[in-house]
Amino acid sequence: MESPAATARTPRRRCPAGSSGPGRALLAALLLLAAGLLVQPAAARPLKLLTFGDSLIHGYGLPAGETFPAQLETALRAEGHDVTVINGGNSGDTTAAGRARLDWALSDDPDLVLVTLGGNDMLRGLEPAETYRNLDAILARLKAEGLPVLLTGMLAQRNLGADYAAEFDAVFPRLAEEYDVAFYPFFLEGVALQPDLNQPDGLHPNGAGVAVIVEAILPALRPLIEAAQARGSDG
């Protein structure tokens, strides 16, 4: 026999089917939130610009923050470009040495490449035909990878003779035309032979000299950056 208390117990209320009780509403909200998160596009990664070259890229004699790649990245980010500039320079590299290590440099999976090589070929008096062959192989590989390129030129010292200078200087515009790549005629434009913009050796820019180079080269580089970013947003 049940006690009076038991018989007086209030029956448990049940939510009718299809009701919008608080538990069911919370579950629906969580499901909507999860669905929204699933359809959110992945955040775009920074564009990778490989600067590939010799000591002019590597930053011979400069502290880390004053090298060409470091100053270039700072300038691009100040303009609103989400770009990581990779220092692919190696002091002392000839075009042959650069060609030999290109596979290793490309392991960083860059989106575009700036090439600055040839100065050490000239300083060693190597045949311009050899400089041409090596740069030709580098550009052919970059083309096969589908990578946009900015090729920067070098100019021979005039004391090497008029014939050598003419042949060497012609290597870079010739290759730029053959591969239809962006071209900046002289990497050291505005800095070469300027004592206040170079280190004591007279060959390598100091931090102020690098800043001049970065400012001068940006107009040639911006279209490639913007085109690469547009391709990334379309993809």
C-alpha positions in Angstrom: 0.0 0.0 0.0 1.4 3.4 -1.0 1.9 6.2 1.4 -0.1 9.4 1.1 3.1 11.2 0.1 3.7 8.8 -2.7 0.2 9.2 -4.1 0.5 13.0 -3.9 3.7 13.1 -5.9 3.4 15.5 -8.9 3.8 13.5 -12.2 6.9 14.4 -14.3 6.1 16.7 -17.2 7.3 15.6 -20.6 8.0 17.9 -23.6 5.6 17.1 -26.4 7.3 15.8 -29.6 8.6 18.7 -31.7 8.7 21.2 -28.8 11.5 23.7 -28.5 12.7 23.0 -25.0 15.9 24.6 -23.8 18.0 21.4 -24.3 16.8 21.0 -27.8 17.4 24.6 -28.7 20.9 24.5 -27.3 21.6 21.4 -29.4 20.3 23.1 -32.5 22.5 26.1 -31.9 25.6 23.9 -31.5 24.9 22.1 -34.7 24.5 25.4 -36.6 27.8 26.6 -35.2 29.6 23.5 -36.1 28.2 23.6 -39.6 29.4 27.2 -40.0 32.9 26.3 -38.8 33.1 23.5 -41.3 32.3 25.7 -44.3 34.8 28.5 -43.3 37.6 28.7 -45.9 41.1 27.9 -44.7 43.2 31.0 -43.9 45.5 31.8 -46.8 49.2 31.3 -46.0 51.7 34.0 -46.6 53.1 34.2 -50.1 56.6 32.8 -50.3 59.2 34.8 -52.2 62.5 33.0 -52.7 65.4 35.5 -53.2 68.1 33.3 -54.8 71.6 34.4 -55.2 75.1 35.1 -53.8 76.4 37.4 -51.1 74.3 40.3 -52.2 71.2 38.2 -51.2 72.8 36.4 -48.3 73.8 39.7 -46.6 77.6 39.5 -46.4 78.8 41.7 -43.5 75.3 42.8 -42.4 73.3 42.1 -39.3 70.2 39.9 -39.8 67.7 42.7 -39.9 69.6 44.7 -42.6 70.0 42.0 -45.3 68.2 42.4 -48.6 65.6 39.7 -47.9 64.8 41.1 -44.4 64.4 44.7 -45.7 62.4 43.6 -48.7 60.0 41.6 -46.5 59.5 44.6 -44.2 58.8 46.9 -47.1 56.3 44.5 -48.7 54.5 44.0 -45.4 54.4 47.7 -44.9 52.5 47.9 -48.2 50.0 45.3 -47.0 51.4 42.3 -48.8 51.4 39.1 -46.7 54.7 37.9 -48.0 57.5 35.8 -46.4 60.8 36.5 -48.1 63.2 33.5 -48.0 66.9 34.2 -47.9 68.2 31.8 -50.5 71.6 33.5 -50.8 75.0 31.9 -50.4 78.1 34.1 -50.2 80.6 33.3 -52.9 78.3 31.5 -55.2 78.9 31.6 -58.9 76.1 30.8 -61.4 77.4 27.2 -61.5 77.2 26.9 -57.7 73.7 28.4 -57.7 72.6 26.0 -60.4 74.0 23.1 -58.3 71.9 23.9 -55.2 68.7 25.0 -56.9 66.9 21.8 -56.0 67.7 22.4 -52.3 66.5 26.0 -52.5 63.2 25.0 -54.1 62.4 22.6 -51.2 61.0 25.7 -49.5 58.1 25.5 -52.0 58.2 29.2 -53.1 55.5 30.9 -55.0 57.8 33.1 -57.0 61.6 33.7 -57.3 64.0 36.6 -57.6 67.3 35.5 -59.1 70.5 37.5 -58.4 73.6 35.7 -59.7 76.6 36.4 -61.9 78.6 38.9 -59.9 81.2 36.3 -58.8 81.5 35.0 -62.4 82.5 38.4 -63.4 84.9 39.0 -60.5 86.6 35.7 -61.4 86.7 36.5 -65.1 84.7 33.5 -66.1 83.5 33.3 -69.6 80.1 35.0 -70.2 79.1 32.0 -72.2 79.4 29.9 -69.0 77.3 32.4 -67.1 74.7 32.2 -69.8 74.5 28.4 -69.7 74.1 28.2 -66.0 71.5 30.9 -65.8 69.7 29.4 -68.7 69.5 26.1 -66.8 68.2 27.8 -63.7 65.5 29.7 -65.6 64.5 26.6 -67.5 64.0 24.8 -64.2 62.0 27.6 -62.7 59.8 27.7 -65.8 59.2 24.0 -65.6 58.0 24.5 -62.0 55.6 27.2 -63.2 57.2 29.8 -61.0 57.1 33.6 -61.8 60.6 35.0 -61.9 62.2 38.4 -61.5 65.7 38.2 -63.0 68.2 40.9 -61.9 71.1 41.8 -64.1 74.8 42.6 -63.3 77.3 44.8 -65.1 80.9 44.0 -65.6 83.6 46.1 -64.2 85.0 48.3 -67.1 88.6 47.4 -66.3 87.9 43.9 -67.7 87.9 45.2 -71.2 85.2 46.5 -73.5 84.7 43.1 -75.3 84.2 41.2 -72.0 82.0 43.8 -70.5 79.7 44.0 -73.6 79.4 40.2 -73.8 78.8 39.8 -70.0 76.3 42.7 -69.8 74.3 41.2 -72.6 73.7 37.8 -70.9 70.9 39.0 -68.6 68.6 41.0 -70.9 69.0 38.2 -73.5 67.8 35.6 -71.0 65.0 37.8 -69.7 63.7 38.1 -73.3 64.1 34.4 -74.1 62.2 33.3 -71.0 59.8 36.3 -71.0 60.4 37.0 -67.3 60.4 40.2 -65.4 63.8 42.0 -65.6 65.6 44.5 -63.4 68.7 45.5 -65.3 71.2 46.1 -62.5 70.8 44.9 -59.0 73.2 47.5 -57.6 71.6 50.5 -59.4 72.2 53.6 -57.4 74.5 51.9 -55.0 77.6 50.7 -57.0 80.6 53.1 -56.6 78.9 55.1 -53.9 81.2 54.9 -50.8 78.5 56.0 -48.3 76.2 53.1 -49.4 78.8 50.3 -49.4 80.9 48.5 -46.9 84.7 49.1 -46.8 85.3 46.5 -49.5 83.5 48.7 -52.0 81.6 45.6 -53.3 78.9 44.9 -50.8 76.1 47.3 -49.8 75.7 48.4 -46.2 72.3 48.6 -44.6 71.6 52.0 -46.2 72.6 50.7 -49.6 70.3 47.8 -49.3 67.5 50.1 -48.5 68.2 52.0 -51.7 68.1 48.7 -53.7 64.8 47.6 -52.1 63.1 50.9 -52.9 64.3 50.8 -56.4 63.4 47.2 -57.1 59.9 47.2 -55.6 58.2 48.6 -58.8 59.5 45.6 -60.8 58.5 43.2 -58.1 55.0 44.5 -57.2 53.2 43.2 -60.3 54.5 39.6 -59.7 53.5 39.8 -56.0 50.0 41.1 -56.8 49.5 38.5 -59.6 50.6 35.7 -57.3 48.3 36.9 -54.6 45.4 37.1 -57.0 46.0 33.5 -58.1 46.1 32.4 -54.5 42.7 34.1 -53.8 41.2 32.5 -56.9 42.3 29.1 -55.8 
